[in-house]
């Protein structure tokens, strides 16, 4: 079995694995009792990869591996598996692959359990739980319903449409009689530390990320299906060639007939539209662009045009699949994501560390564990005090 597993590891790290081989590898990694064998094979694969240039000082390569596996390392190391000051594509892939396995499939958790899975004594006054399914429904008359506290079943009648909380916790609009259709505007809003799934009256599915909102009619009438959002939302739009689906955010509009896409429109960053399948037309005034699957559009206000690039769509929608995914992401952005999900304040003491991170962190773990994963990379120290995280450079 070890020979087969060694082959699967090498295929995975070379990015030459088939879907079946990837599934076989992940199934083995998830088996109880596989930790030590997996660790040994990770060491073999990592040490067998050669890099085009000398990125690290002597001995740093082995210490980086131990950092990824959760082994004790000295605090004076300047570089470990993360953060990354400079990179080659090959190094990024191998480092990220090590972290995906270590952080997502149990090796890291196994090691932490063996060596006190907490931050240093006295640093945690209390822990912070992760976010969950929380949202407020604001009806046309201004009445508000706390969806996370509401019972399953029909909540209210809005015109010809019944508003129902499903057994899976999501909200659905169930159209009634088509005679004399009445359309009312509703809004769903998620707080910091919340997310929620919504099914619109046409069957379109929307997933709202934390600190986001969507306004929509209880029945789609006219020539188009119009909604508006803030924050981040993932859409799976029901097909209707006769009635385009239009999403408005800021000064931009996205028009589709039926497709899957993600819009990130938080106020502190430029809006990003990422297409997973189908096609969308995005516009900002007279500027228009047609996206194809795998493309992301960001409006450049200086150049007054859309900046379009190809991205890994799985990275973009990792949040809806229960993950934080960081790819050479700046510390400030990493902390912003954590603050929004765990509903915490952040304070920097001293100079703000200039660090970038690559790896996966599950969104369902307590804040202390998420910070532990970041802190073991070196160069940074986190302290949880009440509902605040204090960040200092080591």
Phi, psi and omega in degrees: 000322182297325178294317178296317181295322177300318177298316181296321178298313183296320177299317182297314183287338176272357182061034180243010183286149173276163176305321180294320180293322178297315179298318180298318179297313183294324178297320179292318182299327182281351181288134175302141177087002183269357191302311186293319178295318179298318180300315182298318180291326175299318179298316181297313183294316182298316183286338181278344180281132179254145181249152185291330180225166184272092183281334193231152176292164182304134178086344183293330183301312180293321182291329175298317179298316180296327177296319180294328181274354177089013178286153176298136176223157180291149185281352184267007178291133179276332183221135176226202180300325169219149000283170181243123179268326175212159188208157165246159181301321182294317179296315180303317183293314181296316180298314181295321180296317175303315183290323178302315179290315185292318186269330188264338188236022164107340183298313183296315180298322178300314182293320181296323179296328181284341186225054174057096182276062175216163171287173184304148184304135178087352183276337180252116174276326169197156181269168180237127179285154178289167176291178181198197182282098181222135177194159174245133174260123179252115184279170183301329181271006178092351178295147183239141178236123175282105188292326181291339178262347185286149176284155175293153180112189182292127181264320185193159175256125177242100184063235179270005188245134176269135177260118190235133171268120184279165181295338178276004177092353180273169181250138181226146175254119185252109182295146176253223182298140178279351181284127178059050183300132175247126181249123180242152181268129175240160177225136171247133180227133175259141177277177166300135183083017180228158172209161180198151180251137184227136173247116182284166185298341178270000181097353177297136179256132179234134174245118179266134173277180182297148176054052183224166177208158176217134175247138189201157177275154179284348174210133179275122178231167179085204187266350181212160178256106188251130174224163175226148183225163164223160182078226182228138179215139175253133184241138165239097190276129176293138184287136174199094185296336183275346184221091180302151177260125186237125177250126178252138174206127185059231177262011185250156175225141174241127182241129182220163173258329180172111187189179178243129180202165180234136175239127177246112188225047174287147188296333185278357182221157175298145179295140179235129175245124182238129182259128178264319177205159182082217177209151177223151174249121181248140183219154174217095187067236181274350180277128180225152177208142178257121181266148172247161183307136180094357180259151177232135181244132175232130181279124178269105184293329179293312181276349181056047176203166180277134172264113185248131178219162176271134182228168173275108186295332178296327177294318184296319184259018178303326183302321182284346177261014174083028183224147160266129177237119181247129179233092183056040185273136180296147181307317183300321179288321177301313181294322178298318178297316180294318181298321181291322184279322182266359179055058181234160170264158183231138176228127175265131176248123184081193181299139179289122180300135178262085185230150174239150184231146176227129178152180180245140174226131179290144181275355184259012180260155176300157183302321182301322180289321178297318179291325179299318180298323179283321184293327181293350179284346177091155174085358185211149179226134178246143173229128177265123178224115185056234181254035183229147173246125179261129184244127179226151174278134179288000000 
